Amino acid sequence: MQWDELSTQQCSVARSSIVLGDRWTLVILSDCFLGVRRFDDLQARLQISRTTLTQRLKKLEAHGVLERRAYQSKPARYEYRLTEKGRDLYPVISTLLNWGDKYYSDAAGPPILRQHTSCGHDIQPILTCPDCAEPIDTRSVRARKRPANVDYPMVNRGPFR
C-alpha cells in the first residue's frame, strides 16, 4: 500500500497519520502547545530548515490544525495558532510526552514539567474513562466494530484529504 492511500483506510490511526505521521509535525505541534507561534521562533528553536517548516505549517493549516493570523502589517508577519481541532490534539501530544519522559529522560528527569493551573501541582496527565474515571491502559480496553446502522455524531466523516 502506498503512503497516500492511507487516507482511504477505515482506520482512524491510518487517516490521522496522513496529517501527523511526520516527526517534524509532532515536534512543531509540541512547541505550539508550549506557546511558540511565530515562524522565526519555531525555526530557531527546532533548527529545522525553512522549507521543511513552511511545508509542515502549510499542511497543518490546510487540515485545520493551525490557523495563520497576521500580527503585524508592515511588513506583513504572521503567527500560527492552534484551532479547536489542533487543541484537541493535546491528549495525543501529552501522552507522547509522558512516554518520552518515562523512557528517554536523563537522570535529572523530564526536561519540561507540566503544571496544572487550577491546583498548581506538577502533573503527567493520564487517560481515564469518562464514565467511571478509572485509568485507561492497553489491558483495560478492547476494540470492537461499530454496530451497523449506529451513527456516532462525535466522528467527522467528511472528506479527509
C-alpha positions in Angstrom: 0.0 0.0 0.0 1.3 3.5 -0.9 1.6 6.1 1.8 -1.1 8.4 0.2 -3.6 5.5 0.1 -3.8 5.6 3.9 -6.5 8.3 3.7 -8.9 5.7 2.2 -8.5 3.2 5.0 -11.2 2.5 7.6 -8.8 3.1 10.4 -8.6 6.4 12.3 -4.9 5.9 13.0 -4.1 5.4 9.4 -6.1 8.5 8.4 -4.6 10.6 11.2 -1.1 9.6 10.2 -1.6 11.4 6.9 -1.5 14.7 8.8 0.6 13.8 11.9 2.8 10.9 10.7 5.9 13.0 10.3 8.5 13.6 13.1 8.7 17.3 12.4 5.0 17.8 12.6 4.8 16.3 16.1 7.7 18.5 17.3 6.2 21.6 15.7 2.9 20.9 17.4 4.7 20.2 20.7 6.2 23.7 20.5 2.8 25.2 19.6 1.4 23.7 22.8 4.3 25.4 24.7 3.1 28.8 23.2 5.5 29.2 20.3 3.6 30.8 17.5 5.9 32.6 15.1 7.7 31.1 12.2 11.2 32.5 13.1 10.8 31.3 16.7 9.8 27.8 15.6 12.7 27.7 13.1 15.2 28.9 15.7 14.1 26.6 18.4 13.8 23.5 16.3 16.8 24.1 14.0 14.6 23.0 11.1 15.1 24.2 7.5 12.8 27.0 6.5 11.5 24.9 3.6 10.6 21.9 5.8 8.9 24.2 8.4 7.0 26.0 5.7 5.7 22.7 4.2 4.6 21.3 7.6 2.9 24.5 8.7 1.0 24.7 5.3 -0.1 21.1 5.8 -1.3 21.7 9.3 -3.1 24.9 8.1 -4.7 23.0 5.2 -6.0 20.4 7.6 -7.4 22.9 10.0 -5.0 22.1 12.8 -3.3 25.6 12.8 -4.5 28.9 11.5 -2.3 31.7 10.3 -3.0 35.1 11.8 -1.4 38.4 11.0 0.2 40.1 14.0 2.0 42.9 12.0 1.1 44.7 8.8 4.3 46.5 7.7 6.0 44.2 6.9 3.3 41.5 6.9 4.1 39.0 9.6 2.1 36.0 10.8 1.8 33.6 13.7 0.3 30.2 13.8 -2.4 29.4 16.4 -3.9 26.1 17.3 -7.5 25.8 16.2 -10.1 23.8 18.1 -9.0 20.8 16.0 -5.4 21.5 16.9 -6.1 21.9 20.6 -7.9 18.6 20.5 -4.5 17.0 19.9 -3.3 17.9 23.4 -4.0 14.4 24.8 -2.0 12.9 21.9 1.0 15.1 22.4 0.7 14.8 26.2 0.6 11.0 26.1 3.6 11.0 23.7 5.4 13.4 26.1 4.7 11.0 29.1 6.1 8.1 27.1 9.2 10.1 26.2 9.7 11.3 29.8 9.4 7.7 31.0 11.8 6.1 28.5 14.1 8.8 27.3 14.7 11.3 30.2 18.1 11.5 31.7 18.8 11.0 35.4 17.7 14.5 36.3 14.2 13.7 35.0 11.9 15.3 32.3 13.3 18.4 30.7 9.9 20.2 30.8 7.4 19.9 33.7 3.7 20.5 33.3 1.8 22.3 36.0 -2.0 22.1 36.5 -3.1 25.7 36.6 -6.1 25.1 38.8 -4.2 23.5 41.7 -0.5 24.3 40.9 0.7 20.7 41.1 3.2 19.3 38.6 1.5 16.5 36.6 1.8 13.9 34.0 -1.8 13.6 32.6 -3.2 10.1 32.2 -6.1 8.7 30.2 -9.2 8.0 32.2 -12.6 6.5 31.4 -15.1 9.4 31.0 -17.8 7.3 32.8 -16.0 5.7 35.8 -12.8 7.8 35.9 -10.5 4.7 36.2 -7.1 5.0 34.4 -7.0 3.5 31.0 -4.2 1.3 29.6 -3.9 -1.3 26.9 -5.1 -4.1 29.3 -8.3 -2.3 30.2 -9.6 -1.6 26.7 -10.9 -3.9 24.0 -11.7 -2.9 20.5 -14.9 -3.8 18.7 -16.5 -2.9 15.4 -19.2 -0.2 15.4 -22.6 -1.8 15.2 -24.4 -1.5 11.8 -26.7 1.5 11.5 -25.3 3.3 14.5 -24.2 6.8 14.0 -21.7 8.4 16.3 -22.0 12.2 16.0 -18.6 12.8 17.5 -16.9 11.2 14.4 -16.3 13.5 11.5 -17.0 11.6 8.3 -16.2 14.3 5.9 -13.6 14.1 3.1 -10.2 13.6 4.6 -7.7 14.7 2.0 
